Amino acid sequence: MNKEQSGVLRAWEATVRKTQAAKKRANSIFGTISLASAADDDLEDDNDKRISISGEEHLAEKILPNGDYYTGQWCDNFPNGQGKYLWTDGCMYIGEWHRGKPMGRGRFSWPSGATYEGEFKSGYMDGNGIYTGSNGDTYKGQWVMNLKHGHGVKHYSNGDWYDGEWRRGLQEGHGKYQWQNENHYVGEWKNGVIFGKGTFVWSNGNKYDGYWEDGIPKGNGTYHWPDGSFYVGNWSIDPDEQNETYYPSESSLAANLEWDPKTVYDDLADCKIYPGERVPILPSQKKLAICYSTKGGNKPRRMSVDGRVSVGIEMPFDKMNMWESDGDSIDLGEVRRSYLDCELLGTVHHDDTNHKFNLELPLKVPKPGKRQGETISKGHKNYELMLNLQLGIRHSVGRPAPATALDLKASAFDPKEKIWTRFPPEGSKYTPPHQSSEFKWKDYCPVVFRTLRKLFKVDPADYMISICGNDALRELSSPGKSGSFFYLTDDDRYMIKTMKKSEVKVLLRMLSAYYNHVRSFENTLVIKYYGLHCVKLTGPTQKKVRFIIMGNLLRSEYTIHRRFDLKGSSLGRITEKPESEIDDTTILKDLDLNFIFKLQKTWFQEFYRQIDKDCEFLEQVGTMDYSLLVGLYFRDISANGELIPSPRLSRAEMDQLLLDPKRWGSIKLGANMPARAERTIRKPECELLQLVGEQTGECYEVIMFFGIIDILQDYDITKKLEHAYKSIHYDPTSISAVDPKQYSKRFRDFIFKVFAEDT
């Protein structure tokens, strides 16, 4: 196990410990409950005298405010003891409760027919239990926080089965997997794949015994035939790394001399690990509808079963509670009083002055903002850096180079492929004199980026004029969330972003795949990269500044009235500015969105295909946390700034609009796209998982700009730790930091709700 993997394991185990420890902190909320140490918690002891609850327990039958139904034991406004809870979506829990949380033994069933029967802790499947999927999958074994963890046996619906160790929901440790065709593997696993030492036996009696990596033989191993002959040596899917020797048995008479070891890899291609069924809703994610309290004006309150906030501002666990006890009130402490916070805690009704929740309020264009960025003039702290950057770009782009074809050699993508140039103030044979201090300039993979500019139809002269002309760059007022600084060219055509070393490594690692992707898909929505460089200042500091040059997606002759950065996650995805402070440069987020976007049929089909392809690429290269940046120009605005809803165009009118040759010249997927934005409205009770509001039929003619940005975040140890930590307090599905495969699916699912075909 390498350092990163061991770090993730420790972080995950720490998450489990912290979640158990969080029970102790509940005293600050309830005041009437004392909990024993998690280490001593025996869930099977129904008579645990260490848990004391004030109030009198009684039987109750309740139809709750949202239509949910509960019958069973009740105490202090909580399900407590044995009870049955039925949600309106068809989910049901029957079993033991403690203060409103499934705790002890119980049975949870899904409307799909799937069931879990076993032990629960704080709303999680935790302990020993049996899960039966709607497709016939069954798992019997140990669980920790909704994940298979420990020993367990899983029978898959296709006839495969696995008996062995699990960690964090995946096969890891020692285990046996048998396919329906009776091939089987016994040995080590890691992250759900065969990894380490193990033996694979085919149904015909042949077997491989040795080392594996990512599901295929890699390293020392031996392939045996039933007659006693065998191949032994170093195995690899790369023929250049293979080195095996054949040893015939006395009876085989060298019968297998012509056998090709490559057939082992071909045979294994059919032996896939069955993925099984994915559970869309976990018990810990289910919310309970609050019963009425003696305080607070009988207002309904909502919170998730396990005490996690589903969306919105990141708030500490001990500031939140699912229920309000009789005579008690929730201490809001330092919780911010934004509209969403109040809705989360159920302390106010929806704000009638917010157009996202009130259809009677007309939509207006935001006030014009100042031109983005501060001009970097002499005396600015980064003035010299700007001069260095401009000198370097002139040198890189103007340097003579042989014409290159689009088919590049693999060596061009080598991370070691870089050129250093020294820029002394007095000038040199290759560089001009300048007024700045001496610096070094580095071009990463120069042939690749020169070819990318050619592929993106960037004229070298125009490129140099935009970045290195007489007009200075503009620095955006504050660094982004990552700590990077952004610079804009005066014509807004290009954006320059400083980069961390880790981001440079990610880009260089994925550069070949990125090049092939943008070359294969002319309409890709992935951000366009034009150059990767580094300025190294000489002197005692030896400071290095790395930066990437990329296209500005929202540069347009139109005024961009609204900007949205959309990820499909909810935690913290809301703009904290009041409406009066939002201008046309404000970047709004998922929970601010109050439109769905309707594209003409052929464009929507192309959009759908391209999002799929782009997300497959990003999943393949292992990145996450990217977003779809959307810019809107509203075509019809009244004199007082109100948006004017458009009458529905006929099909003939729409076709005429789209087939106008003058319009087609500038329209492409993601740029200058005519569309309709249909207003949506959020429910007054603000359902916490309602990322997309309800359609109103009120539509506006818009010109759209959009593309996928921020694609260089690796799911590294930092993001894994972030996910582990935030999972203690919040619904894991609401967190931005999830693994690339989950992120890609969630992103696509969300985007395909926000964009629709205009029928």
N, C-alpha and C positions, 0 to 999 in steps of 0.2 A: 504494500500500500504506500503510495507516494505521499508527500507532505500535504498537498492540496486535499487529497481524499481523506486523509486522517483528520485534517482540520474540519472538513465538512461533517465528518462523523461526530467529532467532538461537539461541534456547534449544534447538530441535531439533537444529540443527547442532552446538551445543556438546555435546549428548548423544552424538552420533556420535563427536566427538573424544574425549570422556571415556571412552567405552567402549573405544576403541582404546588410550587411555593406560592403562586398567585392566590391560592385559596386562603392562605393566612392573611393576605392583605385585604381580603373581603371584609374583615372586621371593621375597617374604617368606613365601610359603606353601610353594612347591615346593623352593626351594633348589637344585635341579638343572637349572633351565631358564633360559636367557637369551633374551630376545626383542628383536628389532630395533625401531626406531622405526616407529610405524604409518605414518608418511608414506612410509617406504621399503619398506613391506611389499609384495612382489610375489608374489601368491598363485599365479601360474602357474609359478613357478620351483620345480620339485620338488627342486632341488639347492641350496637356500639354505643356504650354509655358516655363516650367522650364527646358526642355531638349533642348539644343541648339547643332546643328551639323553644322560644317563648310562644305563648298562645296555646290554644286548645285544638287538637287535631279532630277533624270530623269528615264525614262523607259528603261529597258535593257533586252536583251535576250542573255544568255550566255551558251555555252557548255564548261564546266570547264575541267581542264587538265586530270582528272581521268575518264571523261565520264559523270559526274553528269550534271544536266540541271537546270538552273534557269531562270525564267522570272518574271519580276515585277519591282517595284521601286528600285532605286539604288542610293547610295550616298557615296562618299569617299571610293570607293572600297568595299562597304558593301551592302548586301540586307538591305533596310531600307524603311519601309512603307509596302504596300501590295505586296505580292509576292508568287511565287510557286517554291518549290525546290524539285527535283526528284533525289534520290540517285540511283546508278546503281544496288543496291540490291533490289530495288522495294519500299523502304520506300518513303513517300512523305509528305511534309508539305505545306499547303496552309493557309495563314493568315498574321498576322501582324509581322513585323520584326523591330528590333532596333539594329543597328550596328552589324548585322550578327547573331543575336540571335532571335529565336521565342519569341515575347514579345507582349502580348495583347491577342486577340481572334484568334483562328486558329483551323485547323483540321490536325491531324497527322494520317497517315494510314500505316499499315504494309503489306508486301506482303502476309501474311497469310490471309488477309481480316479483321483483327482487326482494329478498329479505335478509336481515342479519339477526341472529339470535345468540346472545351471549352477554358478556360483561360490558358495562359502560362506566366511564369516569368523566364527570363534568360535561356530559353531552357527547363525548367521543366514544367510538368503538374502541375499547381499551381493556385488554385482558384476554381471556379465551373466548372464542366465538366462532360461529359458522355463518358464512355469507353464501347465499344462493342467488345467482344472477338470473335475470329474466331469460337469458339465452341458454341457461343450463349449466353455466360455470358454477362450481362449488369450491369454497376454501374453508378448511377447518384447521384452526391453529391459533397462534398468538397474534395480538394486535397491540399497537401503541399509537394513540392519537390518530385514529382512522386509517393507519397504515399497517399492512402485514409486517410484523417485526418479531423475529424469533423463529421457532420451528412451526412449520405448517405444511399441509397437503392440499394441493389444488388440482381438481379435475376439470379439464376444459371441455367445452361443448363439442369440440371436434374429435374427442377421443384421446387427446394427449393428457398426461398428468405429470405433476412435479411433486416430489417429496423431499423436503430439505429445509435449509435455513433461508430466512428472508431478512432484509434490512431496508427500512424506509420504503416499504411497498414493492421492492424488487428482489429477485433471487440473488442472494449474496452469501457466500460461505460454501459449505459442502451440501450437495444435493444431487438427486437423480431425476432426470427428465426422460420420459418415454413417449415416443410418437405413436400414433395410431397404427403405423406400419411395422411396429415392434422394434425399430431402431431405438437405441437408448444411449444416454450419456450419464456417467457417474463421475463426479469430480467437483472442482472448484468453480464458483460463479462470482461475478462482480457486476453490479449495476444492471442486473437482468440479462446478462449475456455470459456465455462460457468464457472463462478467463482464468488462467492458472494451469494447474496440473490435473489431468483427468483422462478418462477412457471413453471412447465412442465405439459402440458395437453395432454393426449393421445386422439386419435380419438374416443375411446370408452367411454370417459367421465371421466376416472380416472385421478387424478392429484396429483403431489407432490409439496408441497409449503414449502420452507425452504432454507437451505444453501447448497452451492455446492463448490467443489474444483476439478479443472482439469476435468470438464465435468461430474462428478458424485456426487450424494448426499453425503455430509460430514458435520456432525454437527446436530444441532437441525432442525427438519422438521416434516411435517405431510403428510401422504398419505391418500387421500380421495377417497371414492367410490361414485358413483352417488346416492346410496340409503341413504347416510348420515353417514355411518360408516367410521371410520378412524383409522390409526395407528399414534402415535405420540411418539417422543423420540429422541434419539441420533442415527444418521445413519453413517455407515461406511462399506466399502467393506470387512473389516476385521471382521469376525463374533464375535471375542472376544471383539470388541469395540462397537458392536451394543447393544442398549438398548431401545426397543420400547414397547409400550403398546397399545393393541387393544381396541377400544371403539365401540361397535356395536350400530346401530340405532335401534329404536323400530321396524322398518319393517324388518331389516336384520336378527334378531334373531340369532346373533352370527354366521352368515353364513361364515364369513371369518376367523374364528379362526385358521383354518389349513393353512392359506395363509402364504407363506414364503417370507419375505422381500427381499430375494436374487433375486427374480424374477424381481424386479425393475431394478437392475443392468443388468440382462440379457436382459430386454426389451430395455434398453438404448443403448446396444451394437450395435443395428441396426441403431441408430440415429446419424450418423456421420455428422460432419460439412463438407459440400462439399468444396474441396480445391480450385476449380475454376482453371482458366487458368493462367499460368505463362508467363509473357511477356519477351521474350529473349533479346530484345533491347529496351531501353527507349529513348525517344526523346533527353534527355540531353546527351546521349552517342553517338549520331550521330555526325560524323565529316563532316565539309564542306571543299570542295577543294578550295584552295585559288586562287583568280584571280591574274594576273600579276601586279606587282608593277613597278613604275618608277625606283626603286632602286633594287640592289641585283642581277642583271643579269638575271631577269625573271626566278628565281628559284621557284618552287612550295613550298608553306609552308602549313603545316597542324596543326590543333589543334582541340580539341573537342568543340562542340557547347557551352558548359557551362563554358569554360575556364579551364577545368580540364585536367591534364596530364593523358593520359591513361596508360602509363607504364613508367618504368625507375626510374631515380633518383628523390627523393622527392624534388621538387622545390617550392618556395613560389608562391602564386597566382599572386602577383604583378610583377613577373619576366616574365610572360607568356602572350601571346596574340594570338588570332586566326587569325587575319588579319594583314597585313602590309599596312598602309595607304599611299596614294601618298605623296611622299616627306618625309615620316617618316621612321625611322629605329628602330628595336627592340633593347632596351638596355639590353644586356645580363647580366650586373651587375656581380654578383658572381656566375653565372651559370657555372658549371664545363664543361670543353671542352672535355668530353669523346666522343667517337664516337656516342653513343646513344643520348646524349644530342643534338649534332649537328643535328642528323637526326630528333629528335623531333621538333627542331626549324626550320628545313628546310634550314639551312644556308650552308650546304655542300652536295656534292654528296657522295655516299658510298665510303668507304675506300678500295681501291684495295689491300692494304697490309694485310687485315684481312681475314683469311681463311673462316670465317663464311659467307662472302659475295662474295668471289671470288673463283669460282670452279677451276680456273687454278692453284691455290696454292695447293701443296701437303700437306697432313696432316702429322705432325710429333709427335712422343711421346714427352711429356714435359721432361725437364731436371730432373734428380733425385734430390729429396729434402733431406735435412738432416733428420735423424731419429727424429720423432716427440717427443717433450717434453724435459724437463730438469730433469736430475736425481736428486732425493731428497737425498742429502748426508748430513752428519753432518755439521751444520752451516747454512743450508737452513732454512728459516723462518718457513717452515711447516714440519720440520724434526720430531719434537715431535708429531705433529698431525698424521704423517704417522705411527710412532711407536704405538701410541694409537690405531689407526685403525687396525693395524696388530695384536696387542694383543687381541683386541675385537673380531676380526674374528676367531682367534684360539680358543678363549673361546666359541664362539657361535657354531661353526661347530663341535668342539670336545666335547661339552657337551653331556653326555649320555642322550638319549631320547628314549622313547618307539617307536616301529615301528608304522607308521601310514598308514592307507589305503588312497586311493585317494579321497574317499568320506569324506569330512571334515564337521564337525559340524559348524553351523552358528556362534557359539561363537568364533571360531578360527579367524574369520574375523572382530571381534569387534575392533574398533580403540583403545579401552582401553586395548586390549590384548597386553601387552608389559612387558618386563622384564628389570629391572634396576640392574646393577652390579657395585659395587665400586672396583676400582683398586688402592689401596694404594701402594706407592713405595716399602714398605717392604714386600708386598705380603699378602695374606689372605688364609683362608681355601680353597677358590675356585679359587684364582687367583695367578699367579706367581709374584715374585719380579721383578721390572723393574727400569730403569734409568730415566724414565720420571716423571713429576709431577703427583700428584694424579688426577685421572679423573673418571667420571662415564660413563658407557656404557649402551646404551639402544638398545634392539632388538624389533622391531615392528612386531607383528603377526608372531612370530618365527615358529610356526607349519606350517603356510601357505607357508612361503618361503623355509622351509626345504622340504616340499612336492613339491614345484615348481622345486627345484633343482633335486629332484628325477624324476619328470616328464620330465625335460629337459635332463635327463641322464648325470648329472654332478657328477663325482666321488668326494666324500668329500675330499679325500687325495690330489687329483690333484688340487682341488679348493683352499685348504689351501696353497699348495706349490706355486701356481701361485701368490697369493696375499701376503702371509706371509713368502715366502722363503727368502733366503739370498740376492736375487737381489732386489734392491730398486724399488719403484714406480717412474714413470716419470710424472711430472706436465706439462700440455700443457702451452704454453708460455703466453696465455692471456685468461681471462674469456670469456665465450660465451656472446651472446647478452643479455641473461637473467641475467648476472652477476655471473653465476655459474662457478666453477672451475672444470676442468677435470683431472683425473689421469689415466694413463695406467699401467697395469702390465708389467713386463719386457718381458714376452712372447707374449704381445699384445692380450692375450686371453680375458681379462676383462677390462672394463672401469668403473671408479668410478666417480660419479658426485655429487658435493655438491648441496643441494636442499634448496629452500625456504620453510618456514613453510606451505605456501599455496599449494605448489606442493605436500608436504607430505599428506596434507588433501585430495587433489584430488585423489592421489594414494590409500589411505586407503578407501576412499569412493567407488572407483571403483574396489577394490581388488577382491571382490567376483565375479563380472562380468568378470574381467580379468582372474581369475583362471578358471572359467567355459569355457571361450572362448578358451584359449590356450589348455585346456584339450580336448575340442571338436574338435579342428582343429590342427592336428599335423603339417600341413604345414603353419600355420599362419605366416604372414610376420611381425607381430607386434614385437617390440623389446622384448627381453627376460630379465626379472628382476629376480635376484638371492638373493637379500637381501636388507633390509631397516634398517638403523641404525642411532644412534646419539651418538656423543661424547660430554660430558658436562665437561668443564674444571672447576676445583674447584678454589677457591680464589676469589679475589675481582671482577673479570670480569664476572664470571659465564657464559662464552660464550658457546653457543651450536652450534655444526656443524652437520647438518643432511646430510646424503648421501645415494645414491642408487648404488648398484652394478649391472651392466648389461653386456650383451655380446657385444663384438666388432664385428660388422657385416662385416667389411672389413679385418678381419684377414685372411691371406691366404698364402700359399706357393708361390703363384704367386705375381709378382710385380703389384700393382694397378697403372695403368698408368693415368687413369682419374677418378675423383670423382665428382658426381653431387648430389646436394641437391635440390629436385624438389617438388614444392608445387602446381603449377598450377595457381599462382598469378604472377603479373608482376611488381607491384610497388616496385622499389628498388631491383628487383631480377636479378641483374647483377653484375659480379665481376669487381671491379674497377681497378684491376692490369692490366698493359699492358701484351701482350702475352709473352714478353721476361722475365717477372718476375714470370710467372706461372710455378710451378713445379708439380711433381706427388703427392704432399700432399695438393695442393690447392683445396679447395671445391668450385666448380663452381655451378652456379645457373640456373634458368629456361631460362633466356635470353641468356645464354652462350651455351645452348644445341644445338649441330649441328648433332645429330643422331636420328634415330628411331631404336628400338631394335626388332628384329624378332626372335620369339621363335618357336621351332618345335610344331606341332599342339597340341599334347596331353599336352605339358607343357604350351602352351598358354591358353588352355581351363582351366587348373588347376589354372593358374595365374589369369585369369579373374574371376573365381569363388571365389578365395581366397581374392582378392582385394575387391570384393563386400561384402563378409562376414566381413572382417576386418573393412571396412568403416562403415558398419551397426553397428558393436560393438562400434566404436569410436563415432558415432552419438548418439547411445543409452546412453553412459555414459557422453555425453555433453562436449567433448573436441574438440579442433580445433588447427590450426597452426602446425599440424604435417607435416612431409614430407617423401618422399621416397628417401632414400640414395642409390645411385647406384655407384658401383665400376666396372671399366673395365680393363681387361688385354687383350692387342692386341697380337695375336699369331704370326703374320708375320710382322717383322720389318726389314728394310734394314740396311746395315752397317752404313749409314749416318743418321739413326734414322727416316726415312720416313716409314709411314704405307704402307704395300703392299696390295692392293685390292685382294680379293680372287676370284678365279673362282667359278662359281656356281656349287655346288655339286649336283650330281644326287640324286634322292630319295633313291636309293639303297645304295649309299655311306653315305648319312645322316643317314639312318636306321642302317647301320653297325657301324657308329661312336657312335650312341646313345645306341645301344644294346650291346656294348662291356662291359662285366661284370666288368672289372677293372674300367671302367669309371662310371658305375652305382653305384658302392660302395660309391663314394664321392659326386655324383650329388644329389641335392635336390632343391626344389623350393627356389630360392633366394641365393643359394650357389653353386659355381663350375659349373654354368650352361653354356653349350656351346650355343652360339647364333650368330647371324649375326647383325652387326651394320651398318645400311645403312646411308651414309652421306646425310645430308640435307643442303640446301643453303637458306639463307634468301633473300628476294627480295631486289634489290638495293635501292628501296625507303623506305625499312624497315617499312612495314605496322605495325602500333603501336600495333595491337592486334595479331600479328603473333607470337604466342608462339612456334609453331612448323613449321620449315621451309619446303620447298618443297623437295621431294625425288629426288635423282639424279641417282639412280641405282648403285652407287659405294658402294660396301659392303666390310666389313672387318670381319674376323673370330675373335670372342672374347670369353673370359670366363667372366661371369657376377656374381656379388654379389649385392644383394639389400634387403632392408627391411624398414619397417615404424618406424621412430624414433620421439622423442619429442612429446609424446602423452599425456603429463600431463598439457597442457595449458587449463585451464577452461575458458569458455567465461564469465569472471567475469566483474565487473564494470569497471576495468581498460581497458580491451579489448573493451568493449562497448563504452567507452569514446574515445578510439583510433579510432574506426571505425567512430564515429560521427565527430571527428575532421578532420580526413583525407578525409571524404566524402565531406568536404567543397571544397577541392582543387583538388581532383582526382576522376576519375571514380570509383564508389564503387565496381565494379566487379574486379578491379585490386588490391584491398587492401587485404592483407593477413588476417586481423582481421575481420572475418564475423562469423555469428552464425553457430553452429555445423552442422546444416542440409544443409545450403548453402555451407559450406566449404567441406563437404563430397561429395556433388554432383559435385562441381567444380573440386575437386581433382580427382575423378573417371573419369570425362569426359576428363581431361587432360592426365591422365596416360594411358587411353585407346587409345589416339592418339599417345602417345610416344612408346607404345608397340603394336606389331601386330603379327598376325600369319604368319609364313614363309611358303608361298604357292609356 
